[in-house]
Amino acid sequence: MSSSSSSSEEKVRLAAGDVEVTVAPANGCRVDSLRIGGTELLRQGERYGSFPMVPWCGRTGNGRFLNGATWHQLPLNSPPHAIHGTVRDTAWRTVRAGGSDAAFTCDLAEPWPYPGRVTQTFELSEDSLTLQLGVETYGDSFPAQAGWHPWFNRKLGDSAVELDFTPRWQEERGDDHLPTGRRVAPAPGPWDDCFGMPDGVDVTLTWPGVLELRVTSRAPWVVVYDEQEAAVCVEPQSGPPNGLNTDPRLVTPIEPLEVATTFAWRRL
């Protein structure tokens, strides 16, 4: 593809050595394929792969959040909550697409009540993929979060994944699937839980005898979801579930929200 801006239905393919990444701008700018030496790491399907979560991550309680003195109501796409933001349901514009890097943008619009822009970039090498998200406002300041929701295949061939991470705490999860506000000692899985890693996310997925993949980010929160048979999710994000209400981070005209993550791998 050329480097000129386009509103492309086409998928963008990046390559470095025998590593291939396919990005689908028209389907929420998700990574729908990450192949290393011909082995697919991501669960396949139009709702899977690895998608960006903006302008919030995980669940926003009852779809409601407060900005200043104004309450806003979001669509309840996971009743009784609103989940995973809006940009995964948006067609993005391809700004740049080269052999191993690319950049995309989309506008924040209804049902999100504040106009703004989201940028996502990709940089691929033979042993890593770095993704970056930036969230800007076109006008008023607003609370926002940003992160990623990758669905890693539980098995690569006959090898089942093993997770290794050392969070500082686990957010206690209430019956409504929202954090209660209490921080508790990390408990064994299975998980659909948020963990605090204030020194930065650092989670290693190992498929013994096949591959080791390390997910890192300066973001201080990670959600781990491994309750499905087909895949496990390791989600670096700038704030916890329901964080628009409990841990708001304002995007202002002079201060965007920026976050990055790197998936780095080695073959075993």
C-alpha positions in Angstrom: 0.0 0.0 0.0 1.1 3.6 -0.5 1.8 5.9 2.4 -1.0 8.2 1.4 -4.1 8.4 3.7 -6.9 6.1 2.7 -10.2 4.7 4.0 -9.3 1.2 3.1 -11.4 -1.9 3.3 -8.2 -3.8 2.6 -6.2 -5.5 5.2 -2.7 -4.3 5.8 0.1 -6.9 6.0 3.4 -6.3 7.7 6.4 -8.6 7.6 9.8 -9.1 9.1 11.7 -12.2 8.3 9.3 -15.1 8.7 6.9 -13.1 11.0 3.7 -11.8 9.5 1.1 -9.4 11.0 -2.3 -8.6 9.4 -4.2 -5.6 10.5 -7.9 -5.1 9.6 -8.6 -1.3 9.6 -12.2 -1.8 8.6 -12.8 -4.1 11.6 -11.7 -1.9 14.5 -8.1 -1.8 13.5 -7.5 -5.1 15.1 -4.6 -7.5 14.5 -6.4 -10.4 13.0 -3.3 -12.5 12.5 0.1 -12.8 14.1 2.1 -15.6 12.5 5.6 -16.6 13.6 7.3 -19.1 11.3 3.8 -20.0 10.0 2.3 -20.6 13.4 -0.8 -18.5 14.2 -0.7 -17.0 17.7 -4.1 -15.4 17.8 -7.6 -16.9 18.0 -9.2 -16.4 14.6 -12.6 -14.8 14.0 -14.0 -11.3 13.4 -14.5 -10.6 17.1 -11.1 -12.0 18.1 -7.5 -11.4 17.1 -6.2 -8.4 19.1 -8.3 -5.2 19.3 -7.7 -1.8 20.8 -9.9 -0.7 23.7 -10.6 3.0 23.6 -11.9 5.3 25.2 -12.4 2.8 28.0 -11.2 -0.7 28.9 -13.2 -3.5 30.3 -16.6 -2.7 31.9 -18.0 0.7 32.7 -20.6 0.2 35.4 -24.1 0.4 34.1 -22.7 2.3 31.2 -22.6 5.5 33.2 -19.7 7.9 33.9 -19.3 11.4 35.3 -17.2 14.2 33.8 -17.3 17.3 35.9 -20.9 17.7 36.9 -22.3 15.9 33.8 -23.4 12.3 33.8 -23.2 10.4 30.5 -25.0 7.2 29.5 -23.3 4.7 27.1 -25.0 1.9 25.3 -25.1 -1.3 27.3 -23.3 -3.7 24.9 -22.7 -6.2 27.7 -25.7 -5.6 30.0 -25.8 -4.3 32.6 -22.5 -2.7 31.5 -20.8 -1.0 28.6 -17.6 -2.9 27.6 -14.3 -2.4 25.8 -14.9 1.1 24.3 -16.1 2.1 20.9 -13.2 2.0 18.4 -13.3 -1.8 18.0 -16.6 -1.2 16.1 -15.2 1.6 14.0 -13.6 1.6 10.5 -10.1 3.3 10.8 -8.2 5.2 8.2 -4.8 3.9 7.0 -2.3 6.8 7.3 0.9 4.9 6.6 1.7 1.3 5.8 5.2 0.2 4.9 6.9 -3.2 5.0 7.1 -3.5 8.8 5.3 -0.5 10.2 2.0 1.2 9.9 -0.2 4.0 11.4 -4.0 4.3 11.5 -6.5 6.9 12.9 -10.2 7.1 13.7 -12.5 9.7 15.1 -14.2 9.4 18.5 -17.9 10.0 17.8 -21.4 8.9 19.0 -22.1 7.1 21.2 -19.0 8.6 22.9 -20.1 12.1 23.9 -16.8 13.9 23.2 -15.1 14.5 19.8 -11.5 13.4 19.5 -9.1 11.3 17.6 -7.4 7.9 18.2 -4.1 6.9 16.6 -2.7 3.4 16.6 0.8 2.5 15.3 2.5 -0.8 14.7 6.2 -1.6 14.5 7.2 -5.1 13.7 10.6 -6.8 13.9 11.7 -10.5 13.7 11.3 -10.9 17.4 8.8 -8.3 18.6 5.6 -6.3 17.8 5.2 -2.8 19.4 1.8 -1.2 19.4 1.1 2.4 20.5 -2.2 4.2 21.1 -2.8 7.9 21.4 -6.1 9.6 22.4 -6.6 13.3 21.7 -9.6 15.7 22.2 -10.9 18.1 19.6 -12.5 20.2 22.3 -13.5 19.6 25.9 -11.4 17.5 28.3 -12.8 14.0 29.0 -11.8 10.9 31.0 -10.4 8.1 29.0 -8.6 4.8 29.0 -6.7 2.9 26.4 -5.4 -0.7 26.1 -5.4 -3.9 24.1 -7.4 -7.1 24.2 -5.3 -9.9 22.5 -6.8 -13.4 22.3 -3.8 -15.8 22.3 -4.4 -19.4 21.3 -4.3 -21.6 24.3 -2.6 -24.3 22.3 0.1 -24.1 19.7 0.0 -27.5 18.2 -0.1 -29.9 21.2 1.6 -27.4 23.5 -0.7 -25.6 26.1 0.2 -22.1 27.3 1.5 -21.4 30.8 1.2 -17.9 32.3 3.8 -16.4 34.6 3.5 -12.9 36.2 3.9 -11.4 39.6 1.3 -8.6 40.2 1.5 -6.4 43.3 -2.2 -7.0 43.9 -5.5 -8.2 42.5 -8.6 -6.1 42.3 -11.3 -7.8 44.2 -14.1 -8.6 41.8 -17.7 -8.1 42.8 -20.7 -10.2 41.7 -21.3 -7.5 39.1 -17.8 -8.2 37.6 -16.6 -4.7 38.6 -13.8 -4.1 41.0 -15.1 -3.5 44.5 -12.3 -1.0 45.3 -10.5 -3.5 47.6 -7.0 -4.7 46.7 -6.4 -8.3 47.6 -3.6 -10.8 47.4 -3.3 -12.4 43.9 -5.3 -15.6 43.8 -4.9 -18.7 41.6 -6.9 -18.8 38.3 -8.9 -19.2 36.3 -9.3 -15.5 36.0 -11.4 -12.7 34.6 -9.6 -10.3 36.8 -7.6 -7.1 36.9 -4.2 -7.0 38.5 -2.0 -4.0 39.6 1.6 -3.9 38.2 2.7 -0.4 39.2 6.2 -0.9 37.8 4.7 -1.8 34.4 2.9 -4.8 32.9 5.2 -7.9 32.5 3.5 -11.2 31.7 5.2 -14.2 30.1 3.2 -16.8 28.1 5.1 -20.0 27.4 4.0 -22.8 25.0 6.6 -25.4 26.1 8.8 -26.6 23.4 7.4 -24.0 20.9 7.5 -20.4 21.9 7.9 -17.9 24.8 6.1 -14.5 24.4 6.5 -11.6 26.8 3.8 -8.9 27.1 5.3 -5.7 28.5 4.0 -2.1 28.9 4.6 0.9 31.1 0.8 0.8 31.8 0.2 -0.2 35.4 -2.8 -2.5 34.9 -3.4 -5.9 33.3 -6.6 -7.9 32.9 -6.1 -11.7 32.5 -9.0 -13.7 31.1 -8.5 -17.4 30.7 -12.0 -18.9 31.3 -12.4 -20.0 27.7 -11.0 -23.2 26.3 -9.8 -21.8 23.0 -7.8 -18.8 24.2 -6.3 -16.7 26.9 -6.3 -12.9 27.1 -3.5 -10.7 28.6 -4.7 -7.1 28.4 -2.4 -4.2 29.2 -4.4 -1.1 29.9 -4.0 2.4 31.3 -6.6 2.0 34.0 -8.8 -0.6 35.7 -12.3 -1.7 34.8 -14.8 1.0 35.6 -11.9 3.4 35.7 -13.8 6.2 34.0 -15.5 6.4 37.4 -12.9 5.2 39.9 -9.6 6.3 38.4 -10.3 8.9 35.8 -7.4 10.1 33.6 -8.3 13.3 31.8 -7.4 13.8 28.1 -7.0 17.6 27.7 -6.3 19.8 24.7 -2.6 19.9 25.7 -2.2 16.4 27.2 -3.2 13.4 25.2 -3.4 9.9 26.6 -0.6 7.7 25.3 0.2 4.1 26.0 2.3 1.4 24.3 2.8 -2.4 24.6 5.4 -4.8 23.2 4.9 -8.5 22.4 8.4 -10.0 22.3 9.1 -13.6 21.6 11.7 -16.3 21.3 11.4 -19.7 19.9 12.0 -22.7 22.1 
